[in-house]
């Protein structure tokens, strides 16, 4: 089968009508009908039957449909690039970041990048670190920003900026003298836990479990942002990365660093050997500058 056969079959599956499928593909109906017949001759069976004026997939086509959908979706990046080239647009810069960075940092960075490179479209998505790594290796994104390093041999990983783990508590929990909090002060306290642990939370959890008595975890959530929300709801205390703590004081929470300081690093990840274009290099510098300014402005001291 040729790619044109796949497009025709997918269009008919979507519309159930030769005329509508031809409009969708911007082809003459006769051309589409001939392409369908050619595909059926190559396969050796009918792909569609007419039922009450609509073309309905045969049983054999339904067996093929998942693979046809997969192939059709795989063509989307090629179609998009073709449209960009036809319109003389720069290829889109595809950026992936961890959920923690999706709200306080990356949107403003993309905005600053677009002001400098207005002809460069951008695609921004938030994912767990493992998904960011997968997308980079599969060439589904150009750069990832994560609070976890990657040791994948196919990726380059380097630090962008560094901050400190922050302690969050309901307003009034900390006394005015608290400029920082020692981990020993959390012994026996009610803490919010992270259900899907990452490298940072595993390290923090091992330190907390070594306390006597160990902190009590009644509530587990799926993200640092949800941990902060549970603290805001008065359900416990939390240790979070500095980006999650951005704006926490303004929301009425008590915030201070942990002592001794526990570093948290923001990493940039790219496929190994990638030569950054102007837009990609500019984005890295924008993220570095804005991350440093954001943490400094919030009193979340950069190490």
N, C-alpha and C positions, 0 to 999 in steps of 0.2 A: 504493500500500500504506500501511496505517496502522501506528502503532507497535505496536499489539496484534498485528498479523499478524507483525511481526518477532519479538516475544517468543514467540509460539506456534511459529513455525518453528524458532527457536533451541532451545526446550525439547525439541522432538521430535528435532532433530539430536543433542542431548545424551543423551536417554533411549532413543530408538528405540521408544517406546511411548506411545500416547495417554493411558492411565491414569496412567503415571508422570509424563508431561509435565503433566497436569492437577494432580497433587499438587504438582509443583514450582512451578507458578504459582498454586496454591491456587484453582483454578477447577473447576467441574463438568465432567466429561468431555464431556457433551453440548455445553456452551458452547464448549469448546476445539475439538471436532470441527466445529462450525458456523463458527467463526472460520477454521479451516483451509480449509474449503470456500469460504468467501467470498474468501480470499486467492487460491485456485486459480482462481476465476471471474474475478477482476480481472486475473490474470496471463495466463490463457488456456491453462494447461497444468498437469498434475499435478505436485505437489511431492514426493510420497512414494508408494512402492509397497510392498505387503506381501510380504515375503520370509521364509519360515520363521517366521511369527508376529511378525516385527519390521517396523517401518516403516523403509524404506531410501530415502535421498535419490535422486531421479531425476537423470539427467544434467544437466537444466536447473537443478535445485536446486544441484548441485555447482558449476555456473558462478556461481550467485548467492552461494554460501556465503561467499567472502572478504569481499564487501561487507556481507553480513548480519552477519558476525562484527564487522566494523568499526563498523557502526551500533550493534550491541548493546553493544559496549564503550564507545562514546561516551555511552551512556545511564547508565553506572555512576555518574559524579559526580552526576547528577540524582537517581538512586535513593538514593544515600548521603545527599544533602542532605535529601531527603524523609524518610528515616528519622530524621535528626537533629532535624528540625523536629517530627516526630511525637512524638519522645521528649523534646522541649523541651531539646535539647542545643544548645550553641553550635556553629557551624560549625567544622570542624577547621582548625587553623593549619598550613598546608603549608610546610615549610621545606626548602630545598635547600642543600647546602654542598659545598665541594670535599673530596676524599678526605682531604687533609691535616688537615682540621678535624674529620673524622667521629669520630675516636677520642679525641683529648685534650681537646676543648673542647665541642662541641655537645651530646653526651648529657647532661652535667651541667647545661648551660644549660636544656635542655628539662625536666629534672627540677626545677630551681628554678622554672621557669615554671609547671609543673603544680601545684606546691605553692601558688603564688599564685592560679592560675586552675584549680581542680580540675575545673570543668565544661567546660573548653575542651580537646577532643581535639587531638592533634598528630600530624603525619606528617613524618618526617625521612628524607631520602634524600641520598646522596652521588653527585656527578656531576662531570665536567669542566666548566670554566667555560662553554664553548660550549653545553653541554646545560642548564646553569642558566639562561643567557640565553634559550634557546629555550623552556624551561618557563615562565619569567616572561612572555614575550611571548604564549604560547599560553594564559595563565591556568591553568597546571597547577600552579603553586605561588605562594605569597604573598610570600615573601622568599627571597633567596639570600645566602649568605656565601661570599666568594671572595677569594683572594689576588691576583686580577687585576681591574683596573677594566674597565668596559664603557662604550663610547662610543655604544651603541645609542640612537637618538633616542627610542625608546619607553620607556626605563628611566631611573630616577634612581639615582645611584651616589654614595655618600659614604664617607669613611674612618671606621673604627670605632676601630682601634688600630694602632700601628706598632711593629715590632721590627727586628731586624737579621739578615742572613744569618749562618749559623753554619757553622763548619768541623767536620767529624767525622773522626776517625782512630781506629785501633785503640789500645787502652790502651798507654801508654808511648811513643807516637810523638812526642807533644809533651813538651818539657822543662818542668820546674816554672816556669821564667821566662816561659813563653809565656802572656801574658794575652790576646794576640790574635795573628793570623797575617797577614802581608802576602801578597798574591797572588803576589809574586815568589818566595816560598818554595815555591810549588807548581810551578815550572818543571820539566818533565821527570818529574813524579810520576805514578804510576798512579792515575787518577781513575775514579770510577763515573759513567757518563753517563746522561742522561735521553732515552729514545727519542722519546716524544711531548712535544716541547718546548713550554713556555709562555713568556710574556713574561719571567718571572724567569730561567728557565734559558737562554733565548736571550741575554739580557744578560750572564749569568755566562760562558756559553760564548765569547762574543766577547772578553771580557777574558782568559780563559784561553788562547785560541788566539793572542793577541797576545804571549804569553810566549815566550821563547827559551831552551831548547827548549820547545815546547808540551807540556803534559801528555799522557800516553798513556792512551787510553780503550780498554780491552780488553772491558769489560762495559757494556752499556746495559740499562736497566730502564724500566718504564712509570710509576713513581711515586716520589715522594720517600721514601715509607715503605719501598719496596724498596731504594732507594739506601742508606738507613740499615741495612737488614738485610744488605746486601752488605758494608758496612764492618764490621758485627759479625762477619761470616764471615771477615774478614781479607783481602778481595779488593781493597781499594783505599781511597781517600780520597773525601770528598764535600763539596760545598757545598749546604746545604739551608736551607729557611725555618725560623724559630725554633720553629714548632709541631711540625715533624718532629723537632726536637732535644730536645723535652720528654722528660725521663726518660732521655736518652742517657747521661749520666754515671752514673746508677744502674745502667745496663746494662753499665757497664765501659768505655765509650768515652771518648776524649779529646774535649773540646768547647771551642771558643773562638770569638769573633767574628772577622770579617775586618776588616782595616784597609787603607785607609780604610773606614769603615762603609758597608754597602750596605743601604739601608732596604727593609723588606718590610711592606706595608700590608694589613691585613684590611679588606675593603670589604663594605658591605651594599648589596644591589641590590633595588629594588622597581619595579613598573610605574609609569610617570610619572603623577603626579597622585593616587597612592594616599594616602588619608587613613588613617594607622595607627590601628587600634582600640587599646583598652587593652592587650590581650594582646600585640599585635605591638610596640607601643612599649615594653612592659616587656621583651620578649625582646631587643630591641636594647640596652637598658641592661644587662641581665643579661650578654649576650655581651661588652659593653665591659668591665664590671667583672671578669668571670671571666678574660677574655683578659689583661688587665693584671696581675691577681694571679698567673695561671699563669706568665707570662713572668718576672715579678719573683721569684717563688718559686724558679724554676729558674736564676736568675742570667742569664737571657736578656734583657738590659736593654731596657726600652721607651724609645724615643727621645723 
